[in-house]
Structure formats: C-alpha cells, structure tokens
Amino acid sequence: MKTYLEKNHLEQRKWHVVDADGAVLGRLAVQVANILRGRNKPIFSPHMDTGDFVVVINAEKIKVTGKKETDKEFMSYSGWKGGEKYTTVERVRAKHPEKLITLAVRGMVPKNRLGRVLMTKLKVYKGGQHPHSAQQPANLVLAK
C-alpha cells in the first residue's frame, strides 16, 4: 500500500475569523496554531503547509490567567552588550495588543522555514474590524 501525500494546492485555503474577546491567550493560541498548520484537516502532513488563513480580531480584549498580567515578562535583545530589555504583558497590551497573540502563536509553530511561512497566514487586529472581507472569511467559534 502506498502512502498518500497531498500536493500543495493554494486554492484549497480558507479564511477564518476568530474573535478573541474574553478568550484565554494560551488556549486561543493553541487552536489558532493548529488551524495555521492544518492539523484539523485529514490531509495534514507535518512537513507541508496545509493550513488556512486566520484573522484574529479584538486582540486587546484577550485574557491572561493568574498573575501573568504583571509577572510574565518578554525579553528582547539588541545584540549589544547590556542590550536586554524586559517588558510585562501589561505594557505590551497597552502599546501593541496584537503582539501578545502573535508571540503566543509563534511559540507553537515549528521553529524553521515552515514556521515562518505559517506566520504570514496569521493576521491580528486590535479592533473589531479587519480589511479581509473580500476573502469572505468564515466565523470560527473556538472551544473556551
């Protein structure tokens, strides 16, 4: 018996809209990462990009549990000596709420060329509006 491998057909890609209002950050990120990878499809293959596009709206209304709002820190490094900077979830939410979801999903996709391609299919917006209505995205209700 031969193993079936799906060809990478771009016309099979769908668009999904996810409302992050009141959703928990980690749980939302897992489900979004699985859709980006295509793990919800029978043609899933770990080395191929078989996933769909995901548009996340209301990024500023996402919840984090416990004391993560003040205690969790994101580190960035400039490459220079003493160039480490730490910011809390509170500060990131105030300046760039889209970054919270993007960083959480990025940590859940492969750390290679495939992961970088998958991240281009994620669109995150802080308000309730998005410019992708021409693609006719379907509303996706995620498990809470």
Rosetta constraint file for C-alpha pairs under 8 A:
AtomPair CA 5 CA 43 HARMONIC 7.66 0.50
AtomPair CA 5 CA 45 HARMONIC 7.75 0.50
AtomPair CA 6 CA 43 HARMONIC 6.27 0.50
AtomPair CA 8 CA 48 HARMONIC 7.56 0.50
AtomPair CA 8 CA 49 HARMONIC 7.23 0.50
AtomPair CA 8 CA 50 HARMONIC 6.84 0.50
AtomPair CA 9 CA 13 HARMONIC 7.88 0.50
AtomPair CA 13 CA 50 HARMONIC 7.87 0.50
AtomPair CA 13 CA 51 HARMONIC 6.86 0.50
AtomPair CA 13 CA 52 HARMONIC 4.99 0.50
AtomPair CA 13 CA 53 HARMONIC 6.98 0.50
AtomPair CA 14 CA 52 HARMONIC 5.18 0.50
AtomPair CA 14 CA 53 HARMONIC 6.16 0.50
AtomPair CA 14 CA 137 HARMONIC 7.21 0.50
AtomPair CA 15 CA 52 HARMONIC 6.09 0.50
AtomPair CA 15 CA 53 HARMONIC 4.74 0.50
AtomPair CA 15 CA 54 HARMONIC 5.87 0.50
AtomPair CA 15 CA 55 HARMONIC 7.40 0.50
AtomPair CA 15 CA 135 HARMONIC 6.80 0.50
AtomPair CA 15 CA 136 HARMONIC 7.09 0.50
AtomPair CA 15 CA 137 HARMONIC 4.49 0.50
AtomPair CA 15 CA 138 HARMONIC 6.31 0.50
AtomPair CA 16 CA 52 HARMONIC 7.53 0.50
AtomPair CA 16 CA 53 HARMONIC 6.25 0.50
AtomPair CA 16 CA 54 HARMONIC 4.89 0.50
AtomPair CA 16 CA 55 HARMONIC 6.04 0.50
AtomPair CA 16 CA 137 HARMONIC 4.92 0.50
AtomPair CA 16 CA 138 HARMONIC 4.86 0.50
AtomPair CA 16 CA 139 HARMONIC 5.80 0.50
AtomPair CA 16 CA 140 HARMONIC 5.90 0.50
AtomPair CA 17 CA 54 HARMONIC 5.99 0.50
AtomPair CA 17 CA 55 HARMONIC 4.72 0.50
AtomPair CA 17 CA 56 HARMONIC 5.88 0.50
AtomPair CA 17 CA 57 HARMONIC 7.33 0.50
AtomPair CA 17 CA 137 HARMONIC 6.00 0.50
AtomPair CA 17 CA 138 HARMONIC 5.98 0.50
AtomPair CA 17 CA 139 HARMONIC 4.82 0.50
AtomPair CA 17 CA 140 HARMONIC 5.70 0.50
AtomPair CA 18 CA 54 HARMONIC 7.18 0.50
AtomPair CA 18 CA 55 HARMONIC 6.11 0.50
AtomPair CA 18 CA 56 HARMONIC 4.79 0.50
AtomPair CA 18 CA 57 HARMONIC 6.33 0.50
AtomPair CA 18 CA 139 HARMONIC 6.38 0.50
AtomPair CA 18 CA 140 HARMONIC 5.43 0.50
AtomPair CA 18 CA 141 HARMONIC 6.82 0.50
AtomPair CA 18 CA 142 HARMONIC 7.57 0.50
AtomPair CA 19 CA 56 HARMONIC 5.93 0.50
AtomPair CA 19 CA 57 HARMONIC 5.14 0.50
AtomPair CA 19 CA 58 HARMONIC 6.15 0.50
AtomPair CA 19 CA 140 HARMONIC 7.98 0.50
AtomPair CA 19 CA 141 HARMONIC 7.92 0.50
AtomPair CA 20 CA 28 HARMONIC 7.50 0.50
AtomPair CA 20 CA 56 HARMONIC 6.53 0.50
AtomPair CA 20 CA 57 HARMONIC 6.06 0.50
AtomPair CA 20 CA 58 HARMONIC 5.45 0.50
AtomPair CA 20 CA 59 HARMONIC 5.75 0.50
AtomPair CA 20 CA 61 HARMONIC 6.55 0.50
AtomPair CA 20 CA 62 HARMONIC 5.58 0.50
AtomPair CA 21 CA 57 HARMONIC 7.97 0.50
AtomPair CA 21 CA 58 HARMONIC 5.71 0.50
AtomPair CA 21 CA 59 HARMONIC 7.19 0.50
AtomPair CA 21 CA 60 HARMONIC 7.93 0.50
AtomPair CA 21 CA 61 HARMONIC 4.91 0.50
AtomPair CA 21 CA 62 HARMONIC 5.63 0.50
AtomPair CA 22 CA 61 HARMONIC 6.02 0.50
AtomPair CA 22 CA 62 HARMONIC 5.36 0.50
AtomPair CA 22 CA 63 HARMONIC 5.84 0.50
AtomPair CA 23 CA 27 HARMONIC 7.59 0.50
AtomPair CA 23 CA 28 HARMONIC 6.43 0.50
AtomPair CA 23 CA 61 HARMONIC 7.93 0.50
AtomPair CA 23 CA 62 HARMONIC 5.42 0.50
AtomPair CA 23 CA 63 HARMONIC 5.82 0.50
AtomPair CA 23 CA 144 HARMONIC 6.76 0.50
AtomPair CA 24 CA 28 HARMONIC 6.10 0.50
AtomPair CA 24 CA 62 HARMONIC 6.17 0.50
AtomPair CA 24 CA 63 HARMONIC 4.79 0.50
AtomPair CA 24 CA 64 HARMONIC 5.63 0.50
AtomPair CA 24 CA 65 HARMONIC 7.22 0.50
AtomPair CA 24 CA 144 HARMONIC 7.77 0.50
AtomPair CA 25 CA 29 HARMONIC 6.09 0.50
AtomPair CA 25 CA 62 HARMONIC 6.16 0.50
AtomPair CA 25 CA 63 HARMONIC 5.96 0.50
AtomPair CA 25 CA 64 HARMONIC 5.76 0.50
AtomPair CA 25 CA 100 HARMONIC 7.99 0.50
AtomPair CA 25 CA 101 HARMONIC 6.86 0.50
AtomPair CA 25 CA 104 HARMONIC 7.48 0.50
AtomPair CA 26 CA 30 HARMONIC 6.26 0.50
AtomPair CA 26 CA 64 HARMONIC 7.95 0.50
AtomPair CA 26 CA 104 HARMONIC 6.82 0.50
AtomPair CA 27 CA 31 HARMONIC 6.57 0.50
AtomPair CA 27 CA 144 HARMONIC 7.59 0.50
AtomPair CA 28 CA 32 HARMONIC 6.16 0.50
AtomPair CA 28 CA 142 HARMONIC 7.49 0.50
AtomPair CA 29 CA 33 HARMONIC 5.96 0.50
AtomPair CA 29 CA 101 HARMONIC 6.67 0.50
AtomPair CA 29 CA 104 HARMONIC 5.87 0.50
AtomPair CA 29 CA 105 HARMONIC 4.98 0.50
AtomPair CA 29 CA 108 HARMONIC 7.61 0.50
AtomPair CA 30 CA 34 HARMONIC 6.25 0.50
AtomPair CA 30 CA 105 HARMONIC 6.95 0.50
AtomPair CA 30 CA 108 HARMONIC 6.84 0.50
AtomPair CA 31 CA 35 HARMONIC 6.44 0.50
AtomPair CA 31 CA 142 HARMONIC 7.28 0.50
AtomPair CA 32 CA 36 HARMONIC 6.22 0.50
AtomPair CA 32 CA 54 HARMONIC 7.05 0.50
AtomPair CA 32 CA 105 HARMONIC 7.10 0.50
AtomPair CA 33 CA 37 HARMONIC 6.19 0.50
AtomPair CA 33 CA 105 HARMONIC 5.74 0.50
AtomPair CA 33 CA 108 HARMONIC 6.26 0.50
AtomPair CA 33 CA 109 HARMONIC 6.30 0.50
AtomPair CA 34 CA 38 HARMONIC 6.01 0.50
AtomPair CA 34 CA 39 HARMONIC 5.20 0.50
AtomPair CA 34 CA 40 HARMONIC 6.73 0.50
AtomPair CA 35 CA 39 HARMONIC 6.19 0.50
AtomPair CA 35 CA 40 HARMONIC 6.24 0.50
AtomPair CA 35 CA 51 HARMONIC 5.73 0.50
AtomPair CA 35 CA 52 HARMONIC 6.09 0.50
AtomPair CA 35 CA 53 HARMONIC 7.85 0.50
AtomPair CA 35 CA 54 HARMONIC 7.54 0.50
AtomPair CA 36 CA 50 HARMONIC 7.90 0.50
AtomPair CA 36 CA 51 HARMONIC 4.55 0.50
AtomPair CA 36 CA 52 HARMONIC 5.34 0.50
AtomPair CA 36 CA 53 HARMONIC 6.38 0.50
AtomPair CA 36 CA 54 HARMONIC 6.95 0.50
AtomPair CA 36 CA 118 HARMONIC 6.12 0.50
AtomPair CA 36 CA 119 HARMONIC 7.86 0.50
AtomPair CA 36 CA 121 HARMONIC 7.00 0.50
AtomPair CA 36 CA 122 HARMONIC 7.45 0.50
AtomPair CA 37 CA 44 HARMONIC 7.87 0.50
AtomPair CA 37 CA 46 HARMONIC 7.92 0.50
AtomPair CA 37 CA 49 HARMONIC 6.24 0.50
AtomPair CA 37 CA 50 HARMONIC 6.19 0.50
AtomPair CA 37 CA 51 HARMONIC 4.55 0.50
AtomPair CA 37 CA 52 HARMONIC 7.50 0.50
AtomPair CA 37 CA 109 HARMONIC 7.56 0.50
AtomPair CA 37 CA 118 HARMONIC 6.84 0.50
AtomPair CA 38 CA 43 HARMONIC 7.92 0.50
AtomPair CA 38 CA 44 HARMONIC 5.67 0.50
AtomPair CA 38 CA 49 HARMONIC 7.24 0.50
AtomPair CA 38 CA 50 HARMONIC 4.96 0.50
AtomPair CA 38 CA 51 HARMONIC 3.58 0.50
AtomPair CA 38 CA 52 HARMONIC 6.57 0.50
AtomPair CA 39 CA 44 HARMONIC 5.53 0.50
AtomPair CA 39 CA 51 HARMONIC 7.34 0.50
AtomPair CA 40 CA 44 HARMONIC 7.51 0.50
AtomPair CA 43 CA 50 HARMONIC 7.31 0.50
AtomPair CA 44 CA 48 HARMONIC 7.71 0.50
AtomPair CA 44 CA 50 HARMONIC 6.18 0.50
AtomPair CA 45 CA 49 HARMONIC 7.83 0.50
AtomPair CA 45 CA 50 HARMONIC 7.30 0.50
AtomPair CA 47 CA 114 HARMONIC 7.58 0.50
AtomPair CA 48 CA 114 HARMONIC 7.49 0.50
AtomPair CA 49 CA 114 HARMONIC 7.04 0.50
AtomPair CA 49 CA 117 HARMONIC 7.97 0.50
AtomPair CA 49 CA 118 HARMONIC 7.09 0.50
AtomPair CA 51 CA 118 HARMONIC 7.89 0.50
AtomPair CA 52 CA 121 HARMONIC 7.27 0.50
AtomPair CA 53 CA 121 HARMONIC 4.86 0.50
AtomPair CA 53 CA 122 HARMONIC 6.13 0.50
AtomPair CA 53 CA 123 HARMONIC 7.90 0.50
AtomPair CA 54 CA 121 HARMONIC 6.45 0.50
AtomPair CA 54 CA 122 HARMONIC 5.15 0.50
AtomPair CA 54 CA 123 HARMONIC 6.23 0.50
AtomPair CA 55 CA 122 HARMONIC 6.16 0.50
AtomPair CA 55 CA 123 HARMONIC 4.69 0.50
AtomPair CA 55 CA 124 HARMONIC 5.81 0.50
AtomPair CA 55 CA 125 HARMONIC 7.73 0.50
AtomPair CA 55 CA 130 HARMONIC 7.89 0.50
AtomPair CA 56 CA 122 HARMONIC 7.77 0.50
AtomPair CA 56 CA 123 HARMONIC 6.19 0.50
AtomPair CA 56 CA 124 HARMONIC 4.67 0.50
AtomPair CA 56 CA 125 HARMONIC 6.16 0.50
AtomPair CA 57 CA 124 HARMONIC 6.12 0.50
AtomPair CA 57 CA 125 HARMONIC 4.96 0.50
AtomPair CA 57 CA 126 HARMONIC 5.94 0.50
AtomPair CA 57 CA 127 HARMONIC 5.97 0.50
AtomPair CA 57 CA 128 HARMONIC 5.34 0.50
AtomPair CA 57 CA 129 HARMONIC 6.95 0.50
AtomPair CA 57 CA 130 HARMONIC 7.26 0.50
AtomPair CA 58 CA 62 HARMONIC 7.44 0.50
AtomPair CA 58 CA 125 HARMONIC 6.41 0.50
AtomPair CA 58 CA 126 HARMONIC 4.79 0.50
AtomPair CA 58 CA 127 HARMONIC 4.76 0.50
AtomPair CA 58 CA 128 HARMONIC 5.23 0.50
AtomPair CA 59 CA 97 HARMONIC 5.77 0.50
AtomPair CA 59 CA 98 HARMONIC 5.59 0.50
AtomPair CA 59 CA 101 HARMONIC 7.18 0.50
AtomPair CA 59 CA 124 HARMONIC 6.96 0.50
AtomPair CA 59 CA 125 HARMONIC 6.07 0.50
AtomPair CA 59 CA 126 HARMONIC 4.46 0.50
AtomPair CA 59 CA 127 HARMONIC 6.95 0.50
AtomPair CA 60 CA 93 HARMONIC 6.50 0.50
AtomPair CA 60 CA 97 HARMONIC 5.08 0.50
AtomPair CA 60 CA 98 HARMONIC 7.20 0.50
AtomPair CA 60 CA 126 HARMONIC 5.41 0.50
AtomPair CA 60 CA 127 HARMONIC 7.49 0.50
AtomPair CA 64 CA 68 HARMONIC 6.30 0.50
AtomPair CA 64 CA 69 HARMONIC 6.57 0.50
AtomPair CA 65 CA 69 HARMONIC 7.83 0.50
AtomPair CA 67 CA 71 HARMONIC 5.83 0.50
AtomPair CA 67 CA 72 HARMONIC 7.66 0.50
AtomPair CA 68 CA 72 HARMONIC 4.73 0.50
AtomPair CA 68 CA 89 HARMONIC 7.00 0.50
AtomPair CA 69 CA 88 HARMONIC 6.98 0.50
AtomPair CA 69 CA 89 HARMONIC 5.10 0.50
AtomPair CA 69 CA 90 HARMONIC 5.38 0.50
AtomPair CA 70 CA 88 HARMONIC 5.98 0.50
AtomPair CA 70 CA 89 HARMONIC 6.41 0.50
AtomPair CA 70 CA 90 HARMONIC 6.13 0.50
AtomPair CA 71 CA 88 HARMONIC 6.75 0.50
AtomPair CA 71 CA 89 HARMONIC 7.85 0.50
AtomPair CA 72 CA 88 HARMONIC 5.75 0.50
AtomPair CA 72 CA 89 HARMONIC 6.19 0.50
AtomPair CA 73 CA 86 HARMONIC 5.97 0.50
AtomPair CA 73 CA 87 HARMONIC 5.33 0.50
AtomPair CA 73 CA 88 HARMONIC 4.43 0.50
AtomPair CA 73 CA 89 HARMONIC 6.44 0.50
AtomPair CA 74 CA 86 HARMONIC 5.51 0.50
AtomPair CA 74 CA 87 HARMONIC 5.29 0.50
AtomPair CA 74 CA 88 HARMONIC 6.23 0.50
AtomPair CA 74 CA 89 HARMONIC 7.52 0.50
AtomPair CA 75 CA 84 HARMONIC 6.75 0.50
AtomPair CA 75 CA 85 HARMONIC 5.63 0.50
AtomPair CA 75 CA 86 HARMONIC 4.60 0.50
AtomPair CA 75 CA 87 HARMONIC 6.68 0.50
AtomPair CA 76 CA 84 HARMONIC 5.77 0.50
AtomPair CA 76 CA 85 HARMONIC 5.27 0.50
AtomPair CA 76 CA 86 HARMONIC 6.54 0.50
AtomPair CA 77 CA 83 HARMONIC 5.49 0.50
AtomPair CA 77 CA 84 HARMONIC 4.53 0.50
AtomPair CA 77 CA 85 HARMONIC 6.35 0.50
AtomPair CA 78 CA 83 HARMONIC 5.11 0.50
AtomPair CA 78 CA 84 HARMONIC 6.64 0.50
AtomPair CA 79 CA 83 HARMONIC 6.32 0.50
AtomPair CA 87 CA 91 HARMONIC 6.33 0.50
AtomPair CA 87 CA 92 HARMONIC 6.86 0.50
AtomPair CA 88 CA 92 HARMONIC 6.39 0.50
AtomPair CA 89 CA 93 HARMONIC 5.97 0.50
AtomPair CA 89 CA 100 HARMONIC 7.56 0.50
AtomPair CA 90 CA 94 HARMONIC 6.36 0.50
AtomPair CA 91 CA 95 HARMONIC 6.34 0.50
AtomPair CA 92 CA 96 HARMONIC 5.45 0.50
AtomPair CA 92 CA 97 HARMONIC 6.12 0.50
AtomPair CA 92 CA 99 HARMONIC 7.17 0.50
AtomPair CA 92 CA 100 HARMONIC 7.02 0.50
AtomPair CA 93 CA 97 HARMONIC 4.22 0.50
AtomPair CA 93 CA 98 HARMONIC 7.85 0.50
AtomPair CA 93 CA 99 HARMONIC 7.92 0.50
AtomPair CA 93 CA 100 HARMONIC 7.05 0.50
AtomPair CA 96 CA 100 HARMONIC 7.65 0.50
AtomPair CA 97 CA 101 HARMONIC 7.59 0.50
AtomPair CA 97 CA 126 HARMONIC 6.30 0.50
AtomPair CA 98 CA 102 HARMONIC 6.36 0.50
AtomPair CA 98 CA 124 HARMONIC 5.62 0.50
AtomPair CA 98 CA 125 HARMONIC 6.03 0.50
AtomPair CA 98 CA 126 HARMONIC 5.95 0.50
AtomPair CA 99 CA 103 HARMONIC 5.90 0.50
AtomPair CA 100 CA 104 HARMONIC 6.26 0.50
AtomPair CA 101 CA 105 HARMONIC 6.14 0.50
AtomPair CA 101 CA 124 HARMONIC 7.50 0.50
AtomPair CA 102 CA 106 HARMONIC 5.98 0.50
AtomPair CA 102 CA 122 HARMONIC 7.89 0.50
AtomPair CA 102 CA 124 HARMONIC 7.35 0.50
AtomPair CA 103 CA 107 HARMONIC 6.32 0.50
AtomPair CA 104 CA 108 HARMONIC 6.89 0.50
AtomPair CA 105 CA 109 HARMONIC 6.66 0.50
AtomPair CA 106 CA 115 HARMONIC 7.70 0.50
AtomPair CA 106 CA 119 HARMONIC 6.93 0.50
AtomPair CA 109 CA 115 HARMONIC 5.42 0.50
AtomPair CA 109 CA 118 HARMONIC 7.63 0.50
AtomPair CA 110 CA 114 HARMONIC 6.66 0.50
AtomPair CA 110 CA 115 HARMONIC 4.66 0.50
AtomPair CA 111 CA 115 HARMONIC 5.55 0.50
AtomPair CA 111 CA 116 HARMONIC 7.61 0.50
AtomPair CA 112 CA 116 HARMONIC 6.57 0.50
AtomPair CA 113 CA 117 HARMONIC 6.40 0.50
AtomPair CA 114 CA 118 HARMONIC 6.21 0.50
AtomPair CA 115 CA 119 HARMONIC 6.26 0.50
AtomPair CA 116 CA 120 HARMONIC 6.80 0.50
AtomPair CA 117 CA 121 HARMONIC 7.32 0.50
AtomPair CA 118 CA 122 HARMONIC 7.34 0.50
AtomPair CA 125 CA 129 HARMONIC 7.50 0.50
AtomPair CA 125 CA 130 HARMONIC 6.74 0.50
AtomPair CA 132 CA 136 HARMONIC 7.39 0.50
AtomPair CA 132 CA 137 HARMONIC 7.46 0.50
AtomPair CA 133 CA 137 HARMONIC 6.62 0.50
